[in-house]
């Protein structure tokens, strides 16, 4: 059981939470990005740099992810793929993707893409709030507790 991060768009504050958690719980954490990602020196934290290109980092995560791993991503199609492989997916905003909610989220994403491609200004997501960070940390702690129970 390890954590994979779709790191290109992951907020710095979320990465910092992940770095501390990986060290504290001795959990393997791998950041995947198409650019250099600075990580603290740790035997539990690594980064994988992939070639630039559409979905290259996502494809690398899907290829490497294992059942019961956790993937941190705001990319809904990636979340859908890792759920299909038996892994779990969590957004940096603390939203857990599940088999029950992923199809609705994909439909909303596709609808928003259609609006944007037709010229409608939809705006971006709101800034990451303190409650988002708290929700993220809460779900992360639950997953880490489950990991610890699984090991013992």
PEGI-V966459 format. One record per backbone hydrogen bond with DSSP energy under -0.5 kcal/mol. CO is the residue of the C=O (numbers start at 1). NH is the residue of the N-H. E is the energy in kcal/mol with one decimal. If there is no record, write none. Layout:
((CO,NH,E) (CO,NH,E))
This chain:
((2,70,-2.6) (3,30,-2.6) (4,72,-2.9) (5,7,-1.7) (5,32,-2.9) (6,9,-0.6) (11,14,-0.6) (11,15,-2.0) (12,16,-2.5) (13,17,-1.7) (14,18,-2.4) (15,19,-2.9) (16,20,-2.2) (17,21,-2.3) (18,22,-2.8) (19,23,-2.1) (20,24,-2.6) (21,25,-2.4) (22,26,-1.0) (22,27,-1.7) (28,3,-2.8) (29,46,-2.6) (30,5,-2.5) (31,48,-3.3) (32,7,-1.9) (32,8,-0.6) (33,50,-2.8) (44,29,-3.1) (46,31,-2.5) (48,33,-2.3) (48,50,-0.6) (53,56,-1.4) (55,59,-2.7) (56,60,-1.9) (57,61,-2.2) (58,62,-2.6) (59,63,-2.2) (60,64,-1.9) (61,65,-2.8) (66,69,-2.1) (69,88,-3.0) (70,4,-3.0) (71,73,-0.7) (71,90,-2.7) (72,6,-2.8) (74,76,-0.8) (75,79,-2.4) (76,80,-2.4) (77,81,-2.0) (78,82,-2.4) (79,83,-2.2) (80,84,-1.8) (81,85,-1.2) (82,87,-2.5) (83,86,-1.6) (86,68,-2.0) (88,71,-2.5) (89,97,-2.4) (90,73,-2.0) (91,94,-2.3) (94,96,-0.6) (95,91,-2.5) (95,97,-0.5) (97,89,-0.7) (98,102,-2.1) (101,105,-1.9) (102,106,-2.4) (103,107,-2.3) (104,108,-2.2) (105,109,-2.4) (106,110,-2.7) (107,111,-2.3) (108,112,-2.6) (109,113,-2.3) (110,114,-2.2) (111,115,-2.3) (112,116,-2.6) (113,117,-2.6) (114,118,-1.2) (115,120,-2.2) (116,119,-1.7) (120,122,-0.8) (129,133,-2.2) (130,134,-2.3) (131,135,-2.5) (132,136,-2.7) (133,137,-2.7) (134,138,-2.2) (135,139,-2.3) (136,140,-2.6) (137,141,-2.5) (138,142,-2.0) (139,143,-2.3) (140,144,-2.7) (141,145,-2.4) (142,146,-2.1) (143,147,-2.2) (144,148,-2.3) (145,149,-2.1) (146,150,-2.1) (147,151,-1.8) (148,152,-1.8))
